[in-house]
Amino acid sequence: MKKTLSITVFNESGVLTRISTMFSSRGFNIESIAVGPTETPGISKIIIILPADTYTLEQVIKQLNKLVQVIEVKDLSSCPCVERELMLIKIKASPIHRSEIIEIAEIFKARIVDLSDISITMEVTGDPGKIVTIQELLKRYTILEIVRSGKISIQRELGINTEFLKNL
């Protein structure tokens, strides 16, 4: 099962190395990692997605909390959260298929960021389900290249689980 950790750290040289070394030395795999500054100068947030059961997750959190640069570790796996990911995708686009590809982009509110005689590059931002869905739809046109940011996540302040609301 995939787990999401939000790690608040002091933005110091080598902090990401220490965290990734801790993961690799204990045999924990990182599926996705995103790092960026927070609203507080000198503080960064690291969002890590990892395949883990409950026991493994507990071990990871304990080990992370031992690192001096780590301020806080939150398990966002079961919390109501807003999740987003960014994907740049370059698709082979012959003149015959160009309008179909642009129509798919419009439906998914993707932005065309580059266009050439042979390809279209689009920017897609959204929840992980949206990213996977548009990627699947575009496979039939030959995907030339994909770059993904990794998932970022923030806890919902009101604690409302929108995944639950989608089923109502």
N, C-alpha and C positions, 0 to 999 in steps of 0.2 A: 504494500500500500504506500502511496506517495504521501509524504509529510511536508509541511511548509513551516520553516523556521524564520523568524524575524530576529536578527541579531543587531543590537545597537552597540557600536564600538567607538573608541577614540580613534580619530583619523590620524594614525601615525604610520610612519614608514614600516613596512613589513607585517602589518596586522593581517592582511589577506593571506600572506605566506604562512603565518603561524596557524591560521584557521585551516587552510587547505592541507598543511602538513599534519595537523591533528587528525583530520579525516582520513588521509591516506595511510598514516602509520597504524591506524586502528582498523583499516579495511572497510571504512564507510565510503559509500559512493555518493558523489554529488551529481545529480541529474541536471540541475540548472542553478546558476548563481547570478545575482544582479546586485551591484554595489553602487551607492550614490550618497551624496551629502544630504544631511537633514536640515531642518529649520534652524538648528543650533550650530554655529561655527565650530569646527573642530570635531564634530560628531558625524559619523556615517551610519547608514543602515545597510545591512547585508541581508538579502532574502535568498534562502537556500531551499531548493526542492530536493528531497532525497527519498529513495525507496527504503522504508524502515517499518519494522513492527514496533509495538509499544516498548518492549525491552530495549531494543536498539536505540530508539528515540530518547529514552531516559538516559542511556549511556552517553549519547551525543551531547545532550543538554548539560549533564554533569561535567563532561570534559570541557565544553565551551566555557562554562562558568568559572573554571579554574584559570583561564587565560586572563592575564592582567588587563589587556586592552578591551576586554568584553565588559560592557556596562550592564546589558540586559539581554536575556534570551526569552523569546515568546514562541510557543507552539501555536501557530495559527490554523492548524489542520482541521480543527472542529469548530472554529469560531466563525460567525458570520463575517465575511470579508468582501472587499472589493478587490478583484483580481484583474490585472491587465498584462498584456504582452504586446510587443511590437515585432512585426515581421516585415522584412523587405523581400519581395519575391520577383524574380525576373523570369518572364515567360516568353517562349518563342511565339512570335505573333506575325504570321503571314497576313497579307492584306485580306485574305478570305475570312480569317478568324478574328481579326482585330476588333470589330464591333461587338462580337460575342464576349470577348474578354473584357472590354470596357463596360459592357452591360453588367457583367458579374461584379466588377469593381464598384459600380454605382449601387448595386443592391446591397453590398456589404459595407458601403460607405468608406471604401478604400480610396486612397489618393494615388493618381498616376504621377510618379515623380521623375520618370525618365522614359523617353520614347525614341526608338530608332527604326530603321527599315526592317529589322529582323526581330526586335523584341520590345516588350513593355515591362517596365519595372514599376511595381506599386508598393505602397506603404499601407499596411493593415494594422490597426490597433484595436484591441478588444479583449474579451475574456478568452481563455484558452480554447473553449469550444468553437468560437467564431474563427480563430486562427486555423484550427484543424479542418473545419468545414470548407473554408475557401481554398485551402491548400488541396484538399481532395477534389474539389470541383475543377481546379486549374490543372490537375495532372494530365488530363486528356489533351492539353495543348503543348505539352513538353515543358517542364520546369527546367530552366537553365541553371538557376542558382537561388538558394534561400539563405537568409541570415536572420536569426531570431534573437531577441534580447534576453529571453528567459522571463519567467513570470515574476511580476512584482505584486505585492499584496499589502493591504492595510485593513485593519480591523474596523468594522462598522461601529460607529459610536452608539447608535440606538440598539444595536444587537439584533436587527431584523435580518433574517435569513431570506434573501431574495430568491434563492434556489427553491425554497419551499413555496414561495408565493407564485412562482411560475407554474406550479402544478394545480393552482386553484382555478 
